[in-house]
Amino acid sequence: MGKKVYVDCKLMWAKVRPEDRDMGPQDGSDLAKNIEAKQGIYVANIVIDDEAKAKMVKDGIPNKGLQAQLFKVDSDGNQYYKATRPHFNPKLVNRETGEKGVLMGPPKVLRLEGDEYVDWDLNEDGLLGNLTGATVKFDVWDGKITTMEKILVTDHVPYESNEDDGGF
């Protein structure tokens, strides 16, 4: 476990269910092999402003080296951070078995009910649509590895499919 960093943000393109995780390109590239070793990754673009970015960096989110590439700007000029979590971490040592490899699973998604945190039920409460307000908890290891741990939904925007009905 590393340092905990909390970020208030809006979510875009949240893939936080096992069936939605990014399985990467299937082209044999180094990227494909990396994602395959992790059995896919959970990902969410967290929309932030300059103040939030400065706080993230101050609190320990790396802004140098390869990790700096996770801070991005979309085509509309919105600044975001690409938050990720591996489904399986092949580098961690399993405390129970002593062997390399730990199943991490999806990030925990929560909501407040009164003053208690309760699990978000993606089937009952709904999928997380773009611009859902949230606080994301990160674990930053050794100042260079950042993992999305939990998402607290603060302002739910229901997901709406953009599949059309096949008509004109």
Backbone as CSV, one residue per row, in Angstrom:
resi,resn,N_x,N_y,N_z,CA_x,CA_y,CA_z,C_x,C_y,C_z
1,MET,0.842,-1.179,0.000,0.000,0.000,0.000,0.881,1.233,0.000
2,GLY,0.403,2.245,-0.698,1.155,3.481,-0.797,0.362,4.639,-0.216
3,LYS,0.631,5.790,-0.728,-0.028,7.015,-0.295,-1.412,7.105,-0.930
4,LYS,-2.397,7.542,-0.160,-3.764,7.698,-0.657,-3.967,9.134,-1.127
5,VAL,-4.525,9.269,-2.328,-4.808,10.581,-2.910,-6.268,10.581,-3.356
6,TYR,-7.001,11.636,-3.004,-8.420,11.767,-3.341,-8.599,12.925,-4.307
7,VAL,-9.414,12.698,-5.363,-9.614,13.712,-6.394,-11.109,13.868,-6.664
8,ASP,-11.615,15.092,-6.507,-12.991,15.407,-6.897,-12.981,15.691,-8.391
9,CYS,-13.918,15.079,-9.121,-13.861,15.166,-10.579,-15.209,14.822,-11.196
10,LYS,-15.224,14.817,-12.512,-16.324,14.286,-13.320,-15.755,13.098,-14.080
11,LEU,-16.524,12.042,-14.213,-16.071,10.843,-14.915,-16.503,10.866,-16.378
12,MET,-15.630,10.378,-17.226,-15.944,10.181,-18.638,-15.504,8.769,-19.010
13,TRP,-16.334,8.070,-19.761,-16.007,6.762,-20.308,-15.565,5.773,-19.229
14,ALA,-16.271,5.758,-18.104,-15.920,4.863,-16.995,-16.198,3.405,-17.363
15,LYS,-15.168,2.604,-17.328,-15.272,1.155,-17.564,-14.859,0.485,-16.258
16,VAL,-15.845,0.229,-15.396,-15.548,-0.248,-14.044,-16.183,-1.597,-13.725
17,ARG,-16.761,-2.238,-14.739,-17.306,-3.588,-14.559,-16.382,-4.577,-15.257
18,PRO,-16.295,-5.804,-14.725,-15.428,-6.795,-15.383,-15.733,-6.961,-16.870
19,GLU,-17.008,-6.949,-17.241,-17.349,-7.150,-18.652,-17.032,-5.936,-19.528
20,ASP,-16.755,-4.786,-18.922,-16.440,-3.574,-19.681,-14.950,-3.265,-19.737
21,ARG,-14.137,-3.985,-18.966,-12.723,-3.601,-18.868,-12.050,-3.626,-20.239
22,ASP,-11.070,-2.764,-20.370,-10.324,-2.630,-21.618,-9.381,-3.819,-21.753
23,MET,-9.563,-4.604,-22.801,-8.738,-5.782,-23.026,-7.567,-5.478,-23.973
24,GLY,-7.450,-4.233,-24.419,-6.319,-3.817,-25.238,-6.422,-4.300,-26.663
25,PRO,-5.463,-3.871,-27.478,-5.453,-4.313,-28.872,-5.060,-5.787,-28.940
26,GLN,-5.548,-6.470,-29.912,-5.232,-7.889,-30.085,-4.256,-8.039,-31.254
27,ASP,-3.126,-7.324,-31.138,-2.199,-7.265,-32.270,-0.791,-7.783,-31.961
28,GLY,-0.600,-8.360,-30.782,0.710,-8.906,-30.433,1.748,-7.871,-30.045
29,SER,1.364,-6.601,-29.978,2.293,-5.530,-29.608,2.673,-5.640,-28.127
30,ASP,3.681,-4.861,-27.732,4.079,-4.829,-26.320,2.917,-4.357,-25.448
31,LEU,2.164,-3.362,-25.936,1.001,-2.879,-25.194,-0.012,-3.998,-25.010
32,ALA,-0.283,-4.735,-26.077,-1.240,-5.845,-26.009,-0.783,-6.891,-24.997
33,LYS,0.499,-7.220,-25.006,1.039,-8.209,-24.071,0.943,-7.721,-22.630
34,ASN,1.199,-6.434,-22.410,1.110,-5.850,-21.073,-0.315,-5.935,-20.541
35,ILE,-1.286,-5.532,-21.351,-2.688,-5.559,-20.922,-3.169,-7.000,-20.759
36,GLU,-2.714,-7.894,-21.613,-3.082,-9.301,-21.496,-2.558,-9.890,-20.176
37,ALA,-1.335,-9.538,-19.792,-0.761,-10.027,-18.530,-1.572,-9.537,-17.332
38,LYS,-2.220,-8.387,-17.494,-3.053,-7.811,-16.425,-4.505,-8.274,-16.525
39,GLN,-4.803,-9.112,-17.508,-6.159,-9.613,-17.766,-7.148,-8.466,-17.975
40,GLY,-6.657,-7.396,-18.576,-7.477,-6.222,-18.852,-7.300,-5.159,-17.784
41,ILE,-7.746,-3.950,-18.122,-7.659,-2.848,-17.158,-9.000,-2.119,-17.076
42,TYR,-9.298,-1.658,-15.882,-10.448,-0.779,-15.655,-9.931,0.632,-15.876
43,VAL,-10.759,1.465,-16.473,-10.293,2.799,-16.832,-11.438,3.799,-16.718
44,ALA,-11.087,5.017,-16.342,-12.026,6.142,-16.363,-11.214,7.400,-16.606
45,ASN,-11.689,8.228,-17.507,-11.077,9.544,-17.685,-11.719,10.455,-16.649
46,ILE,-10.892,11.029,-15.785,-11.440,11.917,-14.759,-11.144,13.358,-15.167
47,VAL,-12.211,14.086,-15.418,-12.104,15.463,-15.886,-11.759,16.355,-14.691
48,ILE,-10.695,17.139,-14.870,-10.180,17.994,-13.801,-9.890,19.385,-14.354
49,ASP,-9.707,20.330,-13.460,-9.267,21.664,-13.873,-7.822,21.859,-13.404
50,ASP,-7.252,23.028,-13.674,-5.859,23.295,-13.301,-5.637,23.156,-11.803
51,GLU,-6.604,23.630,-11.016,-6.489,23.566,-9.554,-6.457,22.112,-9.072
52,ALA,-7.343,21.274,-9.630,-7.371,19.861,-9.246,-6.080,19.165,-9.659
53,LYS,-5.565,19.481,-10.857,-4.308,18.877,-11.305,-3.172,19.260,-10.369
54,ALA,-3.096,20.526,-10.009,-2.032,20.984,-9.105,-2.120,20.258,-7.763
55,LYS,-3.336,20.078,-7.258,-3.530,19.364,-5.981,-3.120,17.898,-6.125
56,MET,-3.474,17.274,-7.249,-3.100,15.875,-7.484,-1.579,15.714,-7.443
57,VAL,-0.877,16.590,-8.152,0.582,16.512,-8.206,1.171,16.782,-6.824
58,LYS,0.643,17.795,-6.135,1.116,18.120,-4.785,0.898,16.943,-3.830
59,ASP,-0.241,16.247,-3.995,-0.575,15.130,-3.107,0.166,13.843,-3.457
60,GLY,0.863,13.801,-4.610,1.686,12.645,-4.908,1.437,11.922,-6.217
61,ILE,0.456,12.367,-7.024,0.251,11.734,-8.332,1.432,12.133,-9.222
62,PRO,2.165,11.170,-9.767,3.349,11.497,-10.568,3.007,12.335,-11.798
63,ASN,3.857,13.325,-12.059,3.697,14.196,-13.221,4.981,14.225,-14.041
64,LYS,5.775,13.166,-13.885,7.028,13.065,-14.623,7.135,11.666,-15.212
65,GLY,7.983,11.515,-16.191,8.194,10.208,-16.798,6.948,9.703,-17.497
66,LEU,6.818,8.379,-17.551,5.681,7.770,-18.245,4.342,8.146,-17.619
67,GLN,4.305,8.332,-16.296,3.056,8.666,-15.617,2.513,10.031,-16.054
68,ALA,3.381,10.941,-16.464,2.933,12.263,-16.913,2.021,12.154,-18.120
69,GLN,2.164,11.071,-18.894,1.343,10.887,-20.086,-0.119,10.605,-19.745
70,LEU,-0.412,10.322,-18.481,-1.795,10.063,-18.085,-2.603,11.354,-17.955
71,PHE,-1.923,12.499,-17.829,-2.593,13.796,-17.856,-2.745,14.165,-19.328
72,LYS,-3.987,14.427,-19.758,-4.259,14.671,-21.170,-5.260,15.814,-21.336
73,VAL,-5.429,16.248,-22.583,-6.442,17.236,-22.948,-7.206,16.659,-24.136
74,ASP,-8.553,16.650,-24.046,-9.342,16.087,-25.147,-9.538,17.119,-26.258
75,SER,-10.210,16.713,-27.314,-10.388,17.582,-28.484,-11.229,18.819,-28.191
76,ASP,-11.990,18.794,-27.081,-12.782,19.966,-26.689,-12.029,20.875,-25.724
77,GLY,-10.774,20.510,-25.415,-9.967,21.327,-24.512,-10.135,20.976,-23.042
78,ASN,-10.863,19.905,-22.745,-11.048,19.483,-21.352,-9.825,18.708,-20.876
79,GLN,-9.322,19.093,-19.710,-8.188,18.413,-19.120,-8.689,17.193,-18.344
80,TYR,-7.991,16.072,-18.477,-8.390,14.888,-17.729,-7.174,14.041,-17.381
81,TYR,-7.395,13.109,-16.472,-6.381,12.146,-16.071,-6.937,10.767,-16.367
82,LYS,-6.161,9.935,-17.030,-6.604,8.584,-17.367,-6.321,7.673,-16.168
83,ALA,-7.363,7.437,-15.371,-7.253,6.607,-14.177,-7.384,5.141,-14.580
84,THR,-6.480,4.299,-14.086,-6.504,2.893,-14.454,-6.336,1.992,-13.235
85,ARG,-6.749,0.741,-13.433,-6.584,-0.303,-12.423,-6.492,-1.635,-13.164
86,PRO,-5.422,-2.401,-12.925,-5.347,-3.711,-13.575,-6.334,-4.681,-12.925
87,HIS,-6.887,-5.588,-13.727,-7.745,-6.629,-13.165,-6.891,-7.609,-12.354
88,PHE,-5.694,-7.872,-12.849,-4.755,-8.793,-12.211,-3.399,-8.118,-12.217
89,ASN,-2.700,-8.119,-11.089,-1.371,-7.528,-11.046,-0.335,-8.649,-10.970
90,PRO,0.360,-8.925,-12.088,1.311,-10.027,-12.116,2.585,-9.764,-11.312
91,LYS,2.804,-8.523,-10.896,4.037,-8.173,-10.185,3.904,-8.248,-8.671
92,LEU,2.679,-8.112,-8.156,2.491,-8.173,-6.706,2.618,-9.613,-6.217
93,VAL,3.075,-9.765,-4.984,3.193,-11.087,-4.384,1.941,-11.359,-3.546
94,ASN,1.315,-12.486,-3.790,0.131,-12.912,-3.047,0.562,-13.257,-1.629
95,ARG,0.016,-12.564,-0.640,0.400,-12.775,0.766,0.055,-14.172,1.263
96,GLU,-1.007,-14.744,0.728,-1.441,-16.070,1.179,-0.588,-17.193,0.600
97,THR,-0.223,-17.068,-0.677,0.498,-18.160,-1.347,1.995,-17.901,-1.491
98,GLY,2.391,-16.626,-1.400,3.791,-16.274,-1.610,4.183,-16.226,-3.074
99,GLU,3.238,-16.514,-3.960,3.514,-16.509,-5.393,3.214,-15.140,-5.994
100,LYS,3.856,-14.883,-7.128,3.591,-13.618,-7.829,2.222,-13.668,-8.487
101,GLY,1.526,-12.549,-8.400,0.236,-12.406,-9.060,-0.898,-12.261,-8.071
102,VAL,-1.629,-11.143,-8.175,-2.754,-10.861,-7.280,-3.951,-10.403,-8.120
103,LEU,-5.091,-11.064,-7.928,-6.333,-10.639,-8.561,-6.821,-9.389,-7.837
104,MET,-6.917,-8.279,-8.552,-7.343,-7.018,-7.943,-8.822,-6.758,-8.169
105,GLY,-9.343,-7.160,-9.326,-10.742,-6.933,-9.630,-11.037,-5.474,-9.888
106,PRO,-12.320,-5.154,-10.061,-12.697,-3.770,-10.392,-12.538,-2.838,-9.198
107,PRO,-12.477,-1.528,-9.473,-12.448,-0.586,-8.359,-13.784,-0.652,-7.628
108,LYS,-13.747,-0.421,-6.346,-14.978,-0.399,-5.551,-15.718,0.892,-5.869
109,VAL,-17.007,0.789,-6.164,-17.837,1.961,-6.445,-18.827,2.097,-5.301
110,LEU,-18.888,3.293,-4.724,-19.700,3.544,-3.535,-20.591,4.752,-3.731
111,ARG,-21.551,4.888,-2.819,-22.371,6.099,-2.720,-22.623,6.349,-1.241
112,LEU,-23.009,7.550,-0.915,-23.356,7.877,0.469,-24.848,7.655,0.670
113,GLU,-25.184,6.980,1.741,-26.578,6.821,2.160,-26.631,7.334,3.582
114,GLY,-27.163,8.559,3.743,-27.051,9.231,5.045,-25.588,9.577,5.249
115,ASP,-25.014,9.056,6.324,-23.579,9.275,6.527,-22.788,7.959,6.457
116,GLU,-23.365,6.975,5.749,-22.686,5.697,5.561,-22.349,5.480,4.086
117,TYR,-21.193,4.872,3.856,-20.813,4.479,2.508,-21.423,3.116,2.222
118,VAL,-22.113,3.001,1.084,-22.704,1.719,0.680,-22.259,1.415,-0.748
119,ASP,-22.205,0.130,-1.052,-21.796,-0.285,-2.397,-22.792,0.223,-3.431
120,TRP,-22.265,0.720,-4.523,-23.058,1.118,-5.677,-23.409,-0.160,-6.421
121,ASP,-24.672,-0.361,-6.702,-25.099,-1.530,-7.453,-25.312,-1.092,-8.895
122,LEU,-24.389,-1.471,-9.769,-24.464,-1.017,-11.155,-25.734,-1.493,-11.851
123,ASN,-26.312,-2.611,-11.394,-27.568,-3.091,-11.968,-28.759,-2.302,-11.437
124,GLU,-28.764,-2.028,-10.139,-29.882,-1.302,-9.514,-29.749,0.213,-9.623
125,ASP,-28.553,0.728,-9.309,-28.329,2.175,-9.282,-28.035,2.738,-10.668
126,GLY,-27.588,1.881,-11.570,-27.331,2.305,-12.939,-25.854,2.442,-13.258
127,LEU,-25.573,2.388,-14.545,-24.204,2.580,-15.012,-23.816,4.043,-14.880
128,LEU,-22.521,4.300,-14.870,-22.013,5.658,-14.687,-21.887,6.343,-16.040
129,GLY,-22.758,7.303,-16.278,-22.724,8.055,-17.524,-21.667,9.139,-17.492
130,ASN,-21.362,9.670,-18.668,-20.390,10.754,-18.759,-20.838,11.946,-17.926
131,LEU,-19.862,12.553,-17.279,-20.008,13.715,-16.402,-20.629,13.375,-15.047
132,THR,-20.641,12.098,-14.681,-21.022,11.718,-13.319,-20.008,12.341,-12.363
133,GLY,-20.508,13.023,-11.336,-19.633,13.606,-10.321,-19.129,12.517,-9.389
134,ALA,-17.851,12.613,-9.011,-17.275,11.569,-8.167,-16.050,12.083,-7.416
135,THR,-15.703,11.332,-6.380,-14.405,11.466,-5.736,-13.695,10.142,-5.977
136,VAL,-12.522,10.203,-6.580,-11.762,8.999,-6.890,-10.601,8.900,-5.908
137,LYS,-10.449,7.698,-5.347,-9.348,7.422,-4.424,-8.269,6.652,-5.176
138,PHE,-7.049,7.171,-5.124,-5.895,6.540,-5.754,-4.933,6.026,-4.700
139,ASP,-4.214,4.983,-5.050,-3.105,4.490,-4.259,-1.860,4.762,-5.091
140,VAL,-0.918,5.541,-4.554,0.305,5.881,-5.267,1.460,5.157,-4.580
141,TRP,2.070,4.238,-5.306,3.165,3.429,-4.754,4.504,4.005,-5.168
142,ASP,5.328,4.216,-4.206,6.719,4.576,-4.461,6.847,5.828,-5.336
143,GLY,5.804,6.671,-5.343,5.841,7.895,-6.126,5.847,7.694,-7.625
144,LYS,5.570,6.452,-8.091,5.622,6.236,-9.538,4.565,5.304,-10.105
145,ILE,3.793,4.628,-9.283,2.728,3.746,-9.779,1.418,4.209,-9.151
146,THR,0.440,4.523,-9.991,-0.836,5.054,-9.523,-1.953,4.087,-9.909
147,THR,-2.744,3.684,-8.914,-3.839,2.751,-9.147,-5.147,3.339,-8.632
148,MET,-6.185,3.317,-9.473,-7.521,3.734,-9.058,-8.056,2.676,-8.092
149,GLU,-8.374,3.082,-6.866,-8.846,2.144,-5.845,-10.375,2.135,-5.711
150,LYS,-10.941,3.335,-5.502,-12.381,3.446,-5.247,-12.945,4.667,-5.944
151,ILE,-14.256,4.606,-6.184,-14.985,5.732,-6.758,-16.201,5.980,-5.880
152,LEU,-16.306,7.185,-5.348,-17.494,7.592,-4.597,-18.339,8.452,-5.531
153,VAL,-19.514,7.947,-5.902,-20.406,8.688,-6.793,-21.077,9.788,-5.979
154,THR,-20.911,11.041,-6.418,-21.487,12.180,-5.709,-22.631,12.833,-6.477
155,ASP,-22.654,12.660,-7.792,-23.706,13.240,-8.625,-23.874,12.342,-9.847
156,HIS,-24.777,11.375,-9.755,-24.929,10.368,-10.801,-25.601,10.933,-12.045
157,VAL,-24.962,10.704,-13.168,-25.558,10.962,-14.477,-25.768,9.591,-15.107
158,PRO,-27.017,9.182,-15.315,-27.268,7.846,-15.868,-26.639,7.670,-17.247
159,TYR,-26.110,6.492,-17.472,-25.553,6.142,-18.779,-26.688,6.004,-19.768
160,GLU,-26.505,6.572,-20.953,-27.472,6.417,-22.035,-26.752,5.868,-23.244
161,SER,-27.236,4.764,-23.753,-26.642,4.161,-24.935,-26.918,5.054,-26.137
162,ASN,-25.943,5.140,-27.036,-26.176,5.939,-28.234,-26.454,5.048,-29.436
163,GLU,-26.841,3.806,-29.151,-27.226,2.909,-30.244,-28.512,3.447,-30.872
164,ASP,-28.519,3.539,-32.189,-29.759,4.016,-32.800,-30.646,2.821,-33.126
165,ASP,-31.849,3.126,-33.540,-32.840,2.071,-33.780,-32.727,1.449,-35.164
166,GLY,-31.686,1.820,-35.909,-31.494,1.255,-37.232,-32.252,2.005,-38.332
167,GLY,-33.046,3.003,-37.939,-33.813,3.773,-38.928,-33.034,4.969,-39.399
168,PHE,-33.721,5.796,-40.210,-33.092,6.999,-40.744,-33.509,8.209,-39.976
